[in-house]
Structure formats: C-alpha cells, structure tokens
C-alpha cells in the first residue's frame, strides 16, 4: 500500500482548539479530527492545507509553524500526517457545511484534590 501525505490544521483562538467530525461515509467516519486533507502531487504542505481548509470550511487560515508529523497505517490507508499550528485569517465565521464542528478547550492544568 502506497503512503501519501495528509496535512492537518490545529486552529487555535483564545486557548480553544477547533475540531471537525469526519463524514460518516468516509474511512473512520464520525471520528473527530483536526481539519485538513490529502496533499496533491506538486503541492507544498502549506498550499495543500490552505486549499483543504478553504474547501472544507470556507475560511482562510494563517499557518504559523509545523508542530510535528506521525505515520498512521491500518488495513485501508497508509499516511504520513503533518500537523500545523494555524489561526483563522479573516472575519468570516467558521463554515458549517459538510461537517459537524466543535471548539474544544484544552485543559492547561489538572488539579487532583
């Protein structure tokens, strides 16, 4: 099985992280993920990420830096995931077509009593 590159946007605003739910009819349907998609031949990671976010969410993003990458393989796919820290670039609202969307708050500290 050939490996392909996938990019994902970790969109952060006010210590909140944006996630999207995968289409129920796609591989790993209804799983929650950072939005993004497959890198097409000849595209840079950054161009692919901006294109995917525009297509999926109808917004523009600013890409700040690459956070990391990881390999994932199962019986249907073999991908290298590339994660980028991003921000929402314009005043338009995050798009609601095609996906269920959520904003999550990452706990900075867990206090055990």
C-alpha positions as CSV (number, residue, x, y, z in Angstrom):
1,X,0.0,0.0,0.0
2,X,1.4,3.4,-1.0
3,X,1.9,6.0,1.6
4,X,0.6,9.5,1.0
5,X,0.9,12.8,2.8
6,X,-2.0,14.4,4.7
7,X,-2.0,17.9,6.3
8,X,-4.0,19.0,9.4
9,X,-4.7,22.5,10.8
10,X,-4.6,22.9,14.5
11,X,-6.6,26.2,14.5
12,X,-6.2,27.9,17.9
13,X,-8.0,31.0,19.2
14,X,-8.1,32.1,22.8
15,X,-6.7,28.8,24.1
16,X,-9.5,27.0,22.2
17,X,-8.9,24.4,19.5
18,X,-11.1,23.8,16.5
19,X,-12.0,20.2,15.6
20,X,-14.3,18.7,12.9
21,X,-16.2,15.4,12.6
22,X,-15.4,13.2,9.6
23,X,-18.2,12.4,7.1
24,X,-20.0,9.2,8.2
25,X,-19.5,7.7,4.8
26,X,-15.7,8.1,4.8
27,X,-13.0,5.9,6.3
28,X,-13.1,6.3,10.1
29,X,-16.5,8.1,9.7
30,X,-17.8,10.2,12.6
31,X,-14.3,10.4,14.2
32,X,-13.2,13.8,15.5
33,X,-10.1,15.3,13.9
34,X,-8.2,18.5,13.1
35,X,-9.4,19.5,9.7
36,X,-7.3,19.1,6.6
37,X,-6.7,16.5,3.9
38,X,-4.6,14.9,1.2
39,X,-1.6,16.7,-0.4
40,X,-2.0,16.6,-4.2
41,X,1.0,15.9,-6.4
42,X,3.2,19.0,-6.8
43,X,1.6,20.9,-3.8
44,X,3.6,22.1,-0.8
45,X,2.2,21.1,2.5
46,X,1.2,24.8,3.2
47,X,-0.6,25.2,-0.1
48,X,-2.4,21.9,0.3
49,X,-3.5,22.9,3.9
50,X,-4.9,26.3,2.8
51,X,-6.7,24.7,-0.1
52,X,-8.3,21.9,2.1
53,X,-9.4,24.4,4.7
54,X,-10.9,26.7,2.1
55,X,-12.8,23.7,0.5
56,X,-14.0,22.2,3.8
57,X,-14.6,25.3,6.0
58,X,-14.8,28.2,3.6
59,X,-12.3,30.2,5.6
60,X,-8.7,31.4,5.2
61,X,-6.0,30.4,7.7
62,X,-2.6,31.8,8.6
63,X,-0.1,29.0,9.1
64,X,2.3,29.7,11.9
65,X,4.6,26.7,12.1
66,X,4.7,22.9,11.7
67,X,4.1,21.2,15.0
68,X,5.1,17.7,14.0
69,X,4.3,14.6,12.0
70,X,3.4,11.0,12.5
71,X,2.8,7.9,10.5
72,X,-0.5,6.0,10.5
73,X,-1.4,2.8,8.8
74,X,-4.4,0.4,9.0
75,X,-5.9,-2.1,6.6
76,X,-7.3,0.7,4.4
77,X,-4.8,3.6,4.5
78,X,-1.1,4.4,4.9
79,X,-0.5,8.1,5.6
80,X,2.1,10.5,7.0
81,X,0.2,13.2,8.9
82,X,1.7,16.7,9.1
83,X,0.3,19.0,11.8
84,X,0.4,22.8,11.5
85,X,-0.4,25.4,14.1
86,X,-2.8,27.9,12.5
87,X,-5.1,30.8,13.1
88,X,-8.3,32.0,11.5
89,X,-7.2,34.7,9.0
90,X,-10.3,36.7,8.4
91,X,-13.5,37.9,10.0
92,X,-15.8,35.3,8.4
93,X,-17.4,32.7,10.6
94,X,-16.1,29.2,10.5
95,X,-18.1,27.3,7.8
96,X,-20.7,24.8,8.9
97,X,-21.2,22.9,5.6
98,X,-20.2,19.3,5.1
99,X,-19.1,18.7,8.7
100,X,-20.1,18.9,12.4
101,X,-17.8,21.3,14.0
102,X,-16.8,22.0,17.6
103,X,-14.5,24.2,19.6
104,X,-12.7,22.5,22.4
105,X,-10.8,23.9,25.3
106,X,-7.6,22.2,26.2
107,X,-7.1,22.0,29.9
108,X,-3.8,23.6,30.8
109,X,-3.7,22.1,34.3
110,X,-5.4,19.3,36.0
111,X,-5.8,19.7,39.8
112,X,-6.2,16.5,41.8
113,X,-7.7,17.1,45.2
